[in-house]
Every structure is written in structure tokens, then in C-alpha cells.
Amino acid sequence: MAENPEEQKQTSPSPEHHHPEEHNPEERKQTSHSPEHHDPEEQKKTSHSPEHHDPEEQKQTSPSPEHHQHAHGMTNCEHDGGGGAYRFGQKNPRRACCTFLVVFLALAGITALIVWLVYRPHKPSFTVVAFAVYGINTSSPPFVSATMQFTVVARNPNHRVFILYDHLSTFVSYRNQAITPPVMLPPFFHERKSTVAISPVIGGAAVPVSVEVANGLALDEVYGVVGLRLVLMGKLRWKAGAIWSGHYGLYVRCELLVGLKKGLVGQVPLLGSPHSPCNVHI
């Protein structure tokens, strides 16, 4: 049985009836999941690949070398006084100055230590080797007049250091009171590893003392044993090569026990421990 061609034409689905353009384009865009139909803006937001990162955002989040230098104290930068900027790769002048100062002080300290060990000065020694009396008058208290002479040997123990003595004075005391006026001594130069003998004549003028001192001195002369103290004071300087030190105070105290009797004139024996060194304070 033959069918109507027109009816067959209407009922037969032809390829043209399924043309894509007949469907709604917006609906197809929403339902399609193929990569070709993805929204470019949405793909830019959801993509995490490095190629789709925003350049402005990457500039804000990426730490630059300058930020690292500011965070770490700008150790390799130099401050530009004109604009307040820092130049990368240059040393800090303040750090260089501090380093030079530390090295200089360390070298100066080492040099001073070596010089001190090589030229370390030792204080001189003083010893009374002889004593003579030319008169003691205790008959008119509270005044005492005495004339004495001491022979003192000074020794310089240093091998490389010279000593210069100046502003020296000396006097004699009894029971912590002076019985002679101070006498000025001329300055003298002390060679290294040498001895110098000085024999000053001390006294002559009357000195006011207490009654106890005058009576005690007269009583000791009766027994023939008198305790005296010889004092030397002044300043000294050290000389090592061409280097002179500053002035140092010198105080020498010599405790003596002499065999002195009333009316005896001349050489007087030293009792106790003769030739014993004096106490030296610098």
C-alpha cells in the first residue's frame, strides 16, 4: 500500500528538524559542561594556575628584595642622606666605623699590654746604712732642736726603666711628731739597675712639740735607746726608652732604733736590724 509522500514527509524526522539553532541558546549555555562553553570571566576567577594570576595582585603579595632588606635591619644597605633611600649592595658606614674602632682599641690594648710586660717598672728600694747626730736640745720644752745626718742608699731594680726624683723633702719624727723641720733635697736621676747614696743633714732649727714628746725624748736619751723615724716625700717619674711617665707620689718611711745617749755627738750605731729596707709607697 502506498503511502502519501506528503504525510511521510511530515512524520519523518529529518536532520533539519534537529538543527541546533532551534533550541534556546541561553539554555544550552547553562546546561553545557564542555570546556569550550565555559565563561572566560568565571574561568579566570576559579582557575588557580600561575598563568591566570592577576599581575597587580601578584605585585602586592610578592615580597620584594627591598622588603626583605628592611625587615632584616638593612644590613647591606647604605642610607642616602639626600632622599632617605638605601642603596643595595653597599656597606653601612656606621657599621664600618664601629668595626674599625673595635679593631683599633683591641690592637692598642694588646700593644699596651706588651709594652707593660716588657717595661713593667718596679718601685725603688731605700735603706738607711748610717746615722750621725750633731746635737739634740730638749732643755726648753715645748721646743726641740736637733741636727742629724742620715746616709740612705736608693736602689733601682729595673733593667730597662730609669727613675727621675724631684720635689724631694725629708724630716725626722719621734712618736709621730716631727722634731726637725723639712729639708728640700735636689732632684737626681737614677740609672737602671744601679744604686745611689744620699746623705742629707737634717734639722738645726727649733720645732714646737708636745710636752710628752719632749719629756719622752729626754728620758730615752738617758736609757741610750731612741726610736726615730726618717721620712722622705716627693715625686718620681719613669723613663722607658723615649717615653716618660707622669708624676707619681713617693712616700718613704724608715723606722730606726739608734743607740743615742745624752751628750753623744757623731756616729751613732743602728740597733735592731741594721740595713733593713724602708717602706716605700708610690
C-alpha positions in Angstrom: 0.0 0.0 0.0 1.5 3.2 -1.0 1.7 6.0 1.5 1.3 9.6 0.9 4.6 11.2 0.3 3.4 14.4 1.9 2.4 12.6 5.1 5.6 10.7 5.1 7.4 14.0 4.8 5.6 15.4 7.8 6.2 12.5 10.1 9.7 11.6 9.2 12.2 13.5 11.4 14.7 15.0 9.1 18.1 16.3 10.2 16.9 19.8 9.5 14.3 19.5 12.3 17.1 18.9 14.8 19.1 22.0 13.9 20.9 23.4 16.9 19.6 26.9 16.2 16.1 25.8 17.1 17.0 25.4 20.7 17.3 28.3 23.2 21.0 29.5 23.2 20.9 30.6 26.8 19.5 27.3 27.9 22.2 25.4 26.0 24.9 27.7 27.6 23.7 26.9 31.1 23.4 23.1 30.6 26.6 22.6 28.6 29.6 21.4 30.5 32.2 21.3 27.7 35.4 23.3 28.2 34.6 25.3 25.1 31.5 26.9 26.5 32.9 28.0 29.9 32.6 31.6 30.7 36.1 33.3 30.4 35.4 35.5 33.4 34.3 32.6 35.6 37.2 30.5 34.5 39.6 33.4 35.4 38.1 33.5 38.9 38.1 29.8 39.6 41.4 28.9 37.9 44.4 28.5 40.2 47.1 28.1 37.7 50.0 30.5 37.8 49.2 31.7 34.3 45.9 33.3 35.3 47.1 35.2 38.4 46.4 38.9 38.4 49.7 40.8 37.9 48.6 43.6 40.3 47.6 41.1 43.0 50.9 39.2 42.5 52.8 42.5 42.9 51.1 43.3 46.2 51.6 39.8 47.7 55.0 39.0 46.4 57.8 40.2 48.9 60.4 42.2 47.1 64.1 42.2 48.0 63.7 45.7 49.4 61.1 44.5 51.9 63.5 41.7 53.0 66.2 44.2 53.5 64.0 46.5 55.6 62.8 43.5 57.6 66.3 42.3 58.4 67.8 45.6 59.5 69.1 46.8 56.1 72.4 45.1 56.7 73.6 45.5 53.1 72.2 49.0 52.5 73.6 52.5 52.8 71.4 55.4 53.8 71.3 58.2 51.3 71.1 61.4 53.3 69.6 63.4 50.5 66.5 61.3 49.7 66.3 58.9 52.6 66.7 55.9 50.3 69.0 52.9 50.8 71.4 51.6 48.2 71.6 47.9 47.8 74.9 46.1 47.9 76.8 48.9 49.8 78.1 48.7 53.4 76.7 50.7 56.3 79.3 53.4 57.1 78.3 53.4 60.8 79.0 49.6 61.0 82.3 50.0 59.2 83.3 52.8 61.6 82.4 50.7 64.7 84.3 47.8 63.3 87.4 49.9 62.7 87.1 51.4 66.2 86.8 48.0 67.9 89.8 46.6 65.9 91.9 49.8 66.8 91.1 49.5 70.5 91.9 45.8 70.5 95.3 46.4 68.9 96.0 49.4 71.2 95.2 47.2 74.2 97.4 44.4 73.1 100.3 46.8 72.4 99.9 48.5 75.8 99.9 45.1 77.4 103.1 44.0 75.6 104.8 47.3 76.5 103.8 47.0 80.1 105.1 43.4 80.3 108.4 44.4 78.7 108.9 47.7 80.5 107.0 47.0 83.7 108.5 49.3 86.3 109.3 48.2 89.9 109.4 50.6 92.7 112.8 51.5 94.1 114.1 50.5 97.5 115.6 52.7 100.2 117.8 51.6 103.1 119.4 53.6 105.9 123.1 52.5 106.3 124.5 55.2 108.7 123.3 57.7 111.2 125.1 60.6 112.9 123.9 63.1 115.5 125.4 66.6 116.0 123.2 67.8 118.8 119.8 67.4 120.4 118.4 70.1 122.8 115.3 69.2 124.9 116.0 71.6 127.7 113.5 74.2 126.7 110.1 72.5 126.2 107.9 72.6 124.2 110.6 73.1 121.7 113.2 70.6 120.4 116.2 71.4 118.3 118.2 68.6 116.7 120.8 68.3 113.9 121.3 64.8 112.3 122.6 63.2 109.2 121.4 60.0 107.6 123.0 58.0 104.8 120.3 56.5 102.6 121.0 54.1 99.7 118.4 54.1 97.0 118.4 51.2 94.5 116.7 51.0 91.1 115.9 47.3 90.4 114.6 47.9 86.8 116.6 46.7 83.8 115.0 48.9 81.2 113.5 51.8 83.2 115.2 55.0 84.5 113.8 57.0 87.5 113.9 60.7 88.0 113.3 62.0 91.5 112.1 65.6 92.1 110.4 67.7 94.8 112.0 65.6 97.5 112.0 66.6 101.1 112.9 64.8 104.3 112.4 65.2 108.1 112.8 63.1 111.3 109.9 62.4 113.7 109.7 61.0 117.2 106.4 59.4 118.4 104.6 60.6 115.3 105.7 64.2 115.8 108.3 66.0 113.7 111.4 67.0 115.7 113.2 68.6 112.7 111.9 71.0 110.0 111.6 69.5 106.5 114.7 69.9 104.3 114.4 70.1 100.5 116.7 67.7 98.5 118.0 68.3 95.0 116.5 66.2 92.2 118.6 63.3 90.9 118.5 60.8 88.1 118.5 57.1 88.9 120.1 54.9 86.3 118.7 51.5 85.6 119.9 48.6 87.7 122.0 51.0 89.9 122.3 52.4 93.4 122.5 56.0 94.6 123.6 57.1 98.1 122.3 60.4 99.6 123.4 61.9 102.9 121.3 64.9 103.8 121.9 66.9 107.0 118.6 67.4 108.7 117.5 69.9 111.4 119.1 72.8 113.1 116.1 75.0 113.9 113.8 74.5 116.9 110.5 72.7 116.3 107.5 73.0 118.6 106.4 69.7 120.1 104.1 68.5 122.9 105.4 68.2 126.4 105.0 64.4 126.3 107.3 64.2 123.2 110.0 66.4 124.8 110.0 64.6 128.1 109.9 61.2 126.3 112.9 62.0 124.1 114.9 63.2 127.1 114.1 60.0 129.0 115.1 57.8 126.1 118.4 59.5 125.9 119.1 58.6 129.5 118.5 54.9 128.7 120.6 55.2 125.5 117.9 53.8 123.1 115.8 56.1 120.9 113.3 55.1 118.3 113.2 57.5 115.4 111.5 57.7 112.0 113.1 59.1 108.8 110.6 60.3 106.2 111.2 61.1 102.6 108.5 62.6 100.4 108.3 63.7 96.8 107.6 62.8 93.3 109.1 60.5 90.7 108.9 59.7 87.0 109.7 56.6 85.0 111.6 56.7 81.7 111.4 53.8 79.3 113.3 54.5 76.1 112.0 57.8 74.9 108.7 57.5 76.8 108.3 59.5 80.1 105.5 58.6 82.5 103.5 61.1 84.6 104.5 62.1 88.1 103.8 59.6 90.9 103.8 60.5 94.6 106.6 58.9 96.7 106.5 58.3 100.4 109.3 56.5 102.1 109.2 55.6 105.8 112.3 54.3 107.6 111.8 53.0 111.2 115.1 53.2 113.1 116.3 52.2 116.6 119.5 54.1 117.4 121.9 53.9 120.4 121.7 57.6 121.3 122.8 58.9 124.7 122.6 62.4 126.1 125.7 64.5 125.1 126.9 62.0 122.4 128.0 63.6 119.2 129.0 61.9 116.0 128.3 58.5 114.5 125.6 56.6 116.3 125.1 52.9 116.0 122.0 51.5 114.4 120.3 48.9 116.7 117.8 46.2 115.9 118.0 45.1 112.3 120.6 47.3 110.6 120.4 47.9 106.9 116.7 46.9 106.9 114.8 48.3 103.9 112.3 51.1 104.4 108.7 51.0 103.5 108.1 52.6 100.1 104.7 53.7 98.9 104.0 55.0 95.3 
